Amino acid sequence: MKFSTYIFLLICTFGLINNNVWAEEKNVTTTSGGIPLTKEEIDSSIGRFGEVDEIPEDFQFNPAEIKLWHADHLANIKQPVSLYYEFVKSGTFEEGFTDSVYLNILKLNEDGTKNAMMEFFTAEKKQAVTPDNVTNITGNPVIGIYMQGDVYEMNRLTDGHWRHFQKSIKISLRNDAEVEPTTFKFNGKEYKGEKVHFSPFLNDPHRRDFEKFADKYYEFIFSDDIPGSLYQVTTIIHDKSKDDAEPLILETLTLVDVKLNKS
């Protein structure tokens, strides 16, 4: 693929990236609370479905990119349904917490898209969800909101800029991510699925500025056999101070229940 085409796609998908990412500072809200986002930051997101207005004819997304951002995750939902996810943060770096994510598929549109409502966390940790995130959608919006919050968390932990981490994830997903078969249990039944995994900051030229967090690992488990396709998201930052140390930060978002909506 031509270099100019690759740069074009980076710009279309993520917006303009500030070159001086480590000098630039913005106010962000993270899963740990904090200063409210500016309107510009709320409107920005990682992997928003339909962001790319034009794609060159010879460009092809790889399997990992398709799994996360371009698959019709909601195609297997044939009637209004509610999906319940549990988020758990643990580790030795800072205090953890448990919270919930609720995705309610309200309407199945004639064109195959869905309209939904979503509550991502509760109380002071509640994440911003815009109408665009849940209207006329085909992808599972939980992924986009989760990853948006993730880059803001990296911003908070490292004093780097969230756009730098956003860009690194995009490039790593394109160049380094692997997709492999996996199995998992949901509601007592074993399912077959696919696991997408990558570590986007391993070769980051700025990793010396956030070395403690630079080996962060991302894993997504999908299956067409469960509503919404997404079963679990896991991120791990290992403690490299000793071999048997507990993770510095371990975060999991897991589908725990599915209920048909009452008519």
Secondary structure, DSSP 8 states (H G I E B T S, - for coil): --HHHHHHHHHHHH----S-TTT-----EETTEES---HHHHH--SS-TT--S---TT----HHHIIIIIS-TTTT--S-EEEEEEEEEE-SSS--EEEEEEEEEEEE-TTS-EEEEEEES-GGG-----HHHHSSB-S-HHHHHHHHHHHHHHHHHHSS-HHHHHHHHHHHHHHT-EEEEEEEEETTEEEEEEEEEE-TTTT-TTGGGGGGGTT-EEEEEE-TTSTTSEEEEEEEE--TTSTT---SEEEEEEEEEEEE---
